[in-house]
């Protein structure tokens, strides 16, 4: 019930924001993981909503819903975000996490940019995890306004409780691409 209330509230805020909202779908892959994401308003100033499904070949899955706000300052965009996650670690118990963090993108010119992000959920914001952390960064290339290509590094870890082995969903080089509608 709480998930439905949060989802409906977030969707209502996005619709009421009044900004021109664009839909974006993206795929990021690494040697042992796949991340699919769908966003609404992710590339325009103001409120945005996104959701993702992340699967590691060896260490589990995570499903997320994020609500954030894009703030532009010249060529820099900062995006403080809160993420509600359902976690399914391979070596631990299923649970929920609420991660807080931000992403940033700096446009070097019309086609090239650099990006970074960090999200963290301490034990108090988790069920069945000691913590959740996500860090990433890299280079982006936008040949046309509807397409964005990315290459970078990402690390996502679910630290389990009770002495269980920690699960690292992503640790390494990633390639990604997105389409904007």
Residue, then its C-alpha position, 0 to 999 in steps of 0.5 A: x500500500x505504501x509503495x502505491x501511495x509513494x508511486x502515485x504521489x511521485x507521478x502527481x508531482x511530475x505531472x503538476x510540475x508544468x515543465x515539458x516532460x520528455x521520456x527517456x529509455x536507457x540500457x547500461x551493460x558491463x561484463x556481468x550486469x545489465x541495467x534497464x531504466x525508464x525516465x520521465x523529465x530526466x533531461x529537463x530542468x525541474x522534477x523528474x521520475x525514473x525507474x530501473x531494473x538492475x541484474x547481476x549475473x552473479x550477485x542478485x537484482x535491484x529494482x528502483x524508483x527515483x524522484x529528483x530535481x534537476x538544477x542547471x547552472x550554466x553547463x553544469x546540471x546537478x540532480x539531487x535524488x531519493x531512490x526507493x529500492x527493492x533489493x534481492x541479494x544472492x547471498x542475503x535476504x530480500x528487502x527494501x532500501x531508501x538511498x539518497x544522493x545526487x548525479x551531476x553532468x557537465x557539458x564540455x560542448x554540444x556533444x561531449x560531457x562528463x558525469x558522475x553520481x553517488x547514492x547511499x542508504x545506511x542501515x537505518x534506511x534498509x531492511x535486511x542490509x547493512x548498507x547500499x551504495x552506488x557510485x559511477x562516472x564517465x564520459x557521455x557523447x550526444x551526436x543528436x539530441x535524441x541519442x546519448x552514448x556513455x562509457x564509464x565506471x560503476x560500482x554498486x554494492x549491497x552489504x549484507x547483515x549477519x556476516x553473510x557475503x556482500x553482493x557487488x552488482x556492478x564493479x567495472x567498465x560500463x557502456x550505455x545508451x539512451x533514446x529520448x522521446 
